[in-house]
Structures are given as structure tokens and as C-alpha cells.
């Protein structure tokens, strides 16, 4: 079982996700016209369209045990 990331780790992961999404968006924009309607382009678009990271409340009593 994986440990629940703490606030700092969660912030780091959110920043990493945003950076990856930006990189995938740039990759999608740079695709040649011949690759625009391909599974790769669709996968990149799906990643770019993901919702922004959300705050997930910590489990009850998190950090107090």
C-alpha cells in the first residue's frame, strides 16, 4: 500500500503534472499535419484536456496519529 503524500509532496506532484501537461501541449502543437488525426495526437489531446490538479482533503486524523 502506498503512503498518502504530505502537503509538500502533493504540491510537488501537482507542479510536475502541470509541467508535463505543458510539455505534452507543446508536443501536440508541434505535430506535423500528417499526424494530427492519429492515435498519438488523440492521446496527447486527452492529456492536455485533463482537469487541473484538485485539492483532495486529507484523511480524517491525517498527521495526528
MOWOCOR-V244128 format. One record per residue. N is the residue number from 1. RES is the residue in one letter. OMEGA is omega in degrees with one decimal (none if undefined). Layout:
# MOWOCOR-V244128
n = (N & N)
res = (RES & RES)
omega = (OMEGA & OMEGA)
This chain:
# MOWOCOR-V244128
n = (1 & 2 & 3 & 4 & 5 & 6 & 7 & 8 & 9 & 10 & 11 & 12 & 13 & 14 & 15 & 16 & 17 & 18 & 19 & 20 & 21 & 22 & 23 & 24 & 25 & 26 & 27 & 28 & 29 & 30 & 31 & 32 & 33 & 34 & 35 & 36 & 37 & 38 & 39 & 40 & 41 & 42 & 43 & 44 & 45 & 46 & 47 & 48 & 49 & 50 & 51 & 52 & 53 & 54 & 55 & 56 & 57 & 58 & 59 & 60 & 61 & 62 & 63 & 64 & 65)
res = (X & X & X & X & X & X & X & X & X & X & X & X & X & X & X & X & X & X & X & X & X & X & X & X & X & X & X & X & X & X & X & X & X & X & X & X & X & X & X & X & X & X & X & X & X & X & X & X & X & X & X & X & X & X & X & X & X & X & X & X & X & X & X & X & X)
omega = (-178.7 & 176.6 & 176.2 & -179.6 & 176.9 & -176.8 & -178.9 & 178.8 & 177.6 & 177.5 & 178.9 & 179.8 & 176.4 & -179.9 & 178.9 & 178.2 & 179.2 & 178.6 & 178.2 & 178.3 & 178.1 & 178.8 & 178.6 & 177.4 & 178.4 & 178.3 & 179.5 & -180.0 & -176.8 & -179.6 & 175.0 & -178.4 & -178.4 & -178.8 & -175.0 & -178.0 & 179.7 & 176.3 & 178.0 & 179.0 & 178.6 & 179.0 & 177.7 & 179.8 & 178.8 & 178.2 & -179.5 & -177.8 & 178.8 & 176.4 & 176.5 & 177.7 & -179.6 & 175.0 & 177.2 & -178.8 & 176.3 & 177.0 & 178.8 & 179.9 & 179.3 & 178.9 & -179.2 & 179.7 & none)
